[in-house]
Amino acid sequence: MKYNFKDIVLVPYPYIDNTEQRKQRPALVVGKCSFSRSYILAKITSTISQNTQASYIINDIDVEEKLKSKCQVSTDILFTIAEELIVKKISSMKRDSFDRVKGMILNNFEE
């Protein structure tokens, strides 16, 4: 299955204290690696941070399908994952909201 920019997907995350076990967590697709079947994702967490420069709180109006709980995109935590490890798509961000997140990610790379 192919995923698109703006898709919110479930991916396996390792537990901090036990890397053999995994839990499924949401992440936002922010890029696709052109040389492989992998994606660049931004971490989504239900732990709401006070760091407004590195996080975007997702409200119901930001997504096509409502998420289970209030959460935020951590715009300073990006990672790649192979397509076959993505469990499924659970929602998609609306274009305006995604553009704000993308701008916040790009701001992390400014000097």
C-alpha positions in Angstrom: 0.0 0.0 0.0 1.3 3.4 -0.8 1.0 6.2 1.7 0.8 10.0 1.1 2.0 13.2 2.6 -0.5 14.1 5.4 -1.4 10.5 6.2 -1.5 9.5 9.9 -0.4 5.9 10.2 0.1 3.4 13.0 3.7 2.1 13.3 5.5 -0.2 15.8 7.5 1.6 18.4 10.0 -0.3 20.7 9.5 0.0 24.5 12.4 2.0 26.0 13.2 -0.7 28.5 12.5 -3.7 26.3 13.5 -3.4 22.6 12.0 -6.9 21.9 8.5 -5.7 22.5 6.6 -3.2 20.4 3.6 -1.0 20.8 1.7 0.7 18.0 1.8 4.5 17.9 0.6 7.0 15.4 2.9 9.0 13.2 2.5 11.6 10.4 3.9 10.9 6.9 6.0 14.0 6.0 8.2 12.5 3.3 8.9 9.5 1.1 12.4 8.3 0.3 12.8 8.2 -3.4 15.5 5.5 -3.4 13.6 3.0 -1.3 10.2 1.9 -0.1 10.4 3.9 3.1 8.8 7.0 4.6 9.9 9.9 6.7 7.5 10.2 9.7 7.0 12.7 12.5 6.2 11.2 15.9 2.7 11.8 17.3 2.2 11.6 21.0 -0.6 12.0 23.5 1.8 13.7 26.0 1.1 17.4 25.4 4.3 19.4 25.6 4.6 23.1 26.6 7.3 23.5 23.9 5.1 25.2 21.2 8.1 25.7 18.9 8.6 21.9 18.4 5.0 20.6 18.7 1.7 21.0 16.9 -1.4 20.1 18.8 -3.8 18.2 16.6 -7.5 19.3 17.0 -10.5 17.6 15.5 -10.6 20.3 12.8 -7.1 19.4 11.7 -7.8 15.8 10.6 -10.2 14.1 8.2 -11.1 11.4 10.8 -11.0 12.1 14.5 -8.2 10.5 16.5 -8.8 8.6 19.7 -7.3 11.2 22.0 -5.9 14.6 22.0 -2.3 14.5 20.7 0.5 16.5 19.1 3.0 16.1 16.3 6.6 16.4 17.6 8.1 18.4 14.8 11.6 17.8 16.1 11.4 14.0 16.2 11.6 12.5 12.6 12.5 9.0 11.6 12.3 6.7 8.7 10.5 3.4 8.4 10.1 0.8 5.8 6.7 0.7 4.1 6.1 -2.9 5.1 6.4 -2.0 8.8 3.5 0.5 8.6 0.4 -1.2 10.1 -2.3 1.0 8.6 -3.5 4.5 7.8 -5.9 5.8 10.5 -6.5 9.4 9.3 -5.1 12.2 7.3 -4.3 15.8 8.2 -6.1 18.6 6.3 -3.8 20.6 3.9 -3.7 23.8 5.9 -2.8 22.0 9.1 -0.2 19.9 7.3 1.4 23.0 5.8 1.8 24.5 9.3 3.4 21.3 10.6 5.7 21.2 7.5 6.8 24.8 8.2 7.6 24.0 11.8 9.7 21.0 10.7 11.6 23.2 8.2 12.2 25.8 10.9 14.1 23.1 12.9 16.8 23.1 10.2 17.4 26.9 10.1 20.7 28.2 11.6 
